[in-house]
Amino acid sequence: MAKLWGGRFEKESDHLMEDFHSSISFDQRLYKQDIAGSMAHARMLGKAGIISKAEAERIVAGLQEILADIEAGKIEFSVAAEDIHMNIEELLTQRTGEVGKKLHTARSRNDQVALDVRMYLKEEITEVMNLIKYLQDTLAELAEEHLDTVLPGYTHLQRAQPVTLAHHLMAYYQMFSRDLDRLGDCYRRTDVMPLGSGALAGTTFALDRQYVAEQLGFARISENSLDAVADRDFAVEFASAASLIMMHLSRFCEEIILWSTAEFAFIELDDAYSTGSSMMPQKKNPDVAELIRGKTGRVYGDLQALLTMLKGLPLAYNKDMQEDKEALFDAVDTVKKCLMLFRPMLATVKVKKENMARAARGGFTNATDLADYLVYKGVPFRQAHEIAGRLVLYCLAKKKTLEEVSLGEYREFSDLIAEDIYQAIDINHCVEARKVYGGPARAVVQEAINRARGKF
C-alpha cells in the first residue's frame, strides 16, 4: 500500500518497523470521533470555498457510508495504513477517488488526533460522572436505611468513637462529590477544539474554526497552534482524577474486605459478588473488592506513564505522544468497569447490625463522652481526659466496660459523677449528642442525605 506521506521517500518501510509504528490496533476505537471530525472539517472546507460544496457533500456521504460499514463489522483495518486517521482516509479515497484526497486539505494528523482524543474523552468523562452519580444515589439510599445502625468509628484501625453506618457511607459520598468536581474541571479543559492548528503552525487557508467547533459541540477553540498539538494535559488530568476515584474505591473496598471477615463480621457479601476456593469448601472470598483494590495500582501506572511520556518532549508534536492512548484508554476502561461492579456489590451487602452495635459498645468508644461529661460538670478538659483514662485502665484491670462500673466506683475517681453518667455514656446517646454540623447525629445525617438527594 502506498503511504499517504510517501512522496519524500525512496524505500519502503521495514515490515517490523511498520508493525512497531502502527497504532491502529488500539486507536481504532476513535473511529466515530475521527469520522465526525472529518465530516465537520469537510463541511467547513465547502463553506469556506476551499473545496466545492458538491465535493464536501460527496466526502460527507462517503464518510457516513464508512461509518455504517464499520459498525456493521464490514471493515478490516490495515496495519500498513498505520492509524485510524489514515485508514479512514484510505477507505474514503477508494470509494470517492480524487475527491477523497481533498479531505486532508488544511489539516494534519497532529491536530486531527488531538481533536479525536478530546472528543472521545469528553464522552467518557460524562459516562464516568454518570456512574459516580449512580453510586452516590445508592450511597444515599443505603444511608437512609441505616440512620440508626451504630458501629465503631476507627482511627489507627483501633475503635475510637461510635458513629452510624449512615454517617460512614455519607463520608464516601463526600469523596465521590470531590471526584465529580475534578471531572467537571477536567471536562472544561478538555472541551477545547484544536482542529485548524495543522502540524504545528496553522495553515495558509482561511478556515472557519468556530464553525467546526459549533458543529462538534466544543465550547471554545484553542488559542495557540503549537500548544494545541502538543497538549495532553487534559489526558493527564483525567488519569489523575481517575486515580483519585480508584483510591476512594480502594479504601472503601479495604473496609468491605475487613468487615466481611469473621473477625469483624459486620457484613456479608452477596454470592453474586464473591467467589469460593478450589481447595477450601468453607471459603467465601471478596474477590470483586480485592480486584478493585488491585486495579487501583494499574490506573496509577497509567498516570505515571502519561507524565513520563510527556516530561521531556520539546514542542510541538512528537511520536512519543502516540503512547498517550493506551494509557488513557486503560484508565477509562478500568475506572468505568470498577464503578459498574462496585455499586451493585455495595447495594447487595447484608449488614449485620447487632455485630456492629456490639463492637461499638466494646473498646471504650464512649470514653471521650465520659471526659466530655466531666467537662460539662466544670472539670478542665485535660484533667477530665486523665480521669477518663484512669477509669479505662481500671476497667481493663477489672474486666469491665464503662457501663458496668458502679456509681460508687465512679465517685472514687470524681465526686462530680452522678447517676446521669449512664445516660451520657450510652452508645446511642453518644451518637445523638454529636449534633454539630457534619456530625453523626441522626438529624444531622438526615439533613446531609436530603442535601445529597437534592443534587440527583
JOSULGI-V260200 format. One record per pair of residues at least 12 apart in sequence whose ideal C-beta (glycine too) atoms are under 6 Angstrom apart, sorted by the first residue. I is the first residue (numbers start at 1). J is the second residue. D is the distance in Angstrom with one decimal. If there is no record, write none. Layout:
# JOSULGI-V260200
I;J;D / I;J;D
This chain:
# JOSULGI-V260200
1;80;4.4 / 4;86;5.6 / 22;79;4.7 / 22;82;5.0 / 23;83;4.7 / 23;322;5.3 / 24;77;4.9 / 24;79;6.0 / 24;83;5.6 / 26;325;5.8 / 26;326;5.4 / 27;83;5.5 / 27;84;4.7 / 27;325;5.4 / 28;77;5.3 / 28;84;5.3 / 30;84;5.2 / 30;116;4.5 / 30;120;5.7 / 31;70;5.4 / 31;84;5.7 / 33;116;4.3 / 33;119;4.0 / 33;120;5.1 / 34;84;5.2 / 34;85;5.9 / 34;88;5.7 / 34;116;5.1 / 35;63;5.0 / 35;67;4.9 / 37;115;4.8 / 38;63;5.6 / 39;60;4.9 / 39;63;5.2 / 40;212;4.9 / 40;215;4.1 / 40;216;5.2 / 41;107;6.0 / 42;56;4.8 / 42;59;4.2 / 42;60;5.4 / 42;103;5.8 / 43;56;5.7 / 44;208;5.4 / 44;211;5.3 / 44;212;5.0 / 48;206;6.0 / 48;208;5.6 / 50;105;6.0 / 50;205;5.4 / 51;102;5.0 / 55;99;5.1 / 58;96;5.7 / 58;99;5.1 / 59;103;5.4 / 62;92;5.0 / 62;95;5.0 / 62;96;4.6 / 66;91;5.2 / 85;109;5.1 / 85;112;5.3 / 106;203;4.4 / 106;205;4.2 / 106;207;5.8 / 108;198;4.9 / 108;199;4.0 / 110;199;5.0 / 110;229;4.2 / 110;317;4.3 / 111;194;5.1 / 111;195;5.2 / 111;197;4.3 / 111;198;5.9 / 111;229;5.5 / 114;194;4.2 / 114;229;5.6 / 115;194;5.5 / 115;195;4.7 / 118;190;5.4 / 121;190;5.2 / 121;238;6.0 / 122;190;5.5 / 124;332;4.8 / 125;183;5.4 / 125;187;4.7 / 129;180;5.9 / 129;183;5.2 / 131;339;4.1 / 132;176;5.2 / 132;179;5.8 / 132;180;5.6 / 135;343;4.7 / 136;173;5.5 / 136;176;5.5 / 137;456;5.8 / 138;343;5.4 / 138;347;5.1 / 139;169;5.1 / 139;173;4.7 / 140;449;5.3 / 140;452;4.7 / 140;453;5.9 / 142;169;5.5 / 143;166;4.0 / 143;169;4.4 / 143;170;5.2 / 143;449;5.4 / 144;449;5.5 / 146;165;3.9 / 146;166;4.8 / 147;166;4.7 / 147;442;5.2 / 149;164;5.8 / 149;165;4.1 / 149;353;5.1 / 150;162;5.4 / 150;164;5.8 / 150;357;5.2 / 150;360;4.8 / 150;427;5.8 / 150;431;6.0 / 151;165;5.7 / 151;356;3.7 / 151;360;5.4 / 152;359;5.1 / 152;360;4.7 / 152;365;5.2 / 159;363;3.2 / 159;365;5.3 / 161;365;5.3 / 161;368;5.8 / 162;360;4.5 / 162;365;4.8 / 162;427;5.0 / 162;430;5.1 / 162;431;5.3 / 163;440;4.3 / 164;431;6.0 / 164;440;5.4 / 166;445;4.8 / 167;440;3.9 / 167;445;5.2 / 170;448;5.2 / 172;252;5.6 / 173;452;5.9 / 175;248;4.4 / 179;245;4.9 / 182;241;4.3 / 183;241;5.4 / 186;237;4.6 / 186;238;5.3 / 186;241;5.5 / 189;234;5.3 / 190;234;4.2 / 191;218;5.8 / 191;219;4.5 / 192;220;5.8 / 192;222;5.3 / 193;213;4.0 / 193;218;3.7 / 193;221;4.6 / 194;222;4.6 / 194;228;3.9 / 195;212;5.6 / 196;209;4.1 / 197;225;3.8 / 197;228;3.9 / 197;229;5.3 / 200;226;5.5 / 200;229;5.6 / 200;316;3.8 / 201;225;5.7 / 202;225;4.6 / 209;221;4.9 / 226;315;5.1 / 226;316;4.8 / 229;316;4.9 / 229;317;4.7 / 230;315;5.1 / 230;316;4.5 / 232;310;5.9 / 232;324;5.2 / 235;306;5.9 / 235;324;5.4 / 235;328;4.9 / 236;306;4.9 / 239;302;5.2 / 239;303;4.0 / 239;306;5.4 / 239;331;4.8 / 240;303;5.7 / 242;299;5.3 / 242;331;4.6 / 242;335;4.5 / 243;299;5.2 / 243;300;5.4 / 243;303;5.1 / 245;335;5.5 / 246;296;4.1 / 246;299;4.6 / 249;292;5.3 / 249;338;5.7 / 249;342;5.7 / 250;293;4.6 / 250;296;4.2 / 253;289;3.9 / 253;292;4.9 / 253;293;4.6 / 256;289;4.8 / 257;286;5.0 / 257;289;5.1 / 260;286;5.3 / 265;352;5.9 / 265;355;4.8 / 266;352;5.8 / 266;355;5.7 / 266;356;5.2 / 267;349;5.0 / 267;351;5.7 / 268;350;4.3 / 269;286;5.6 / 270;348;3.7 / 273;288;4.6 / 273;345;4.1 / 275;287;4.4 / 288;341;5.5 / 288;345;5.2 / 292;338;4.7 / 292;342;6.0 / 295;334;5.3 / 298;334;5.8 / 299;331;5.2 / 299;334;5.4 / 302;327;4.2 / 302;330;5.2 / 302;331;4.1 / 305;327;4.3 / 306;327;5.2 / 309;323;4.9 / 360;427;5.3 / 361;427;5.4 / 364;392;5.1 / 366;402;5.9 / 366;425;4.3 / 366;430;5.0 / 367;388;5.2 / 367;392;5.5 / 369;424;5.7 / 369;425;5.4 / 369;430;4.7 / 370;388;4.5 / 370;425;5.6 / 371;384;4.3 / 371;385;5.1 / 371;388;4.1 / 373;424;4.2 / 377;416;4.3 / 387;413;5.3 / 387;414;5.5 / 391;413;5.6 / 402;425;5.3
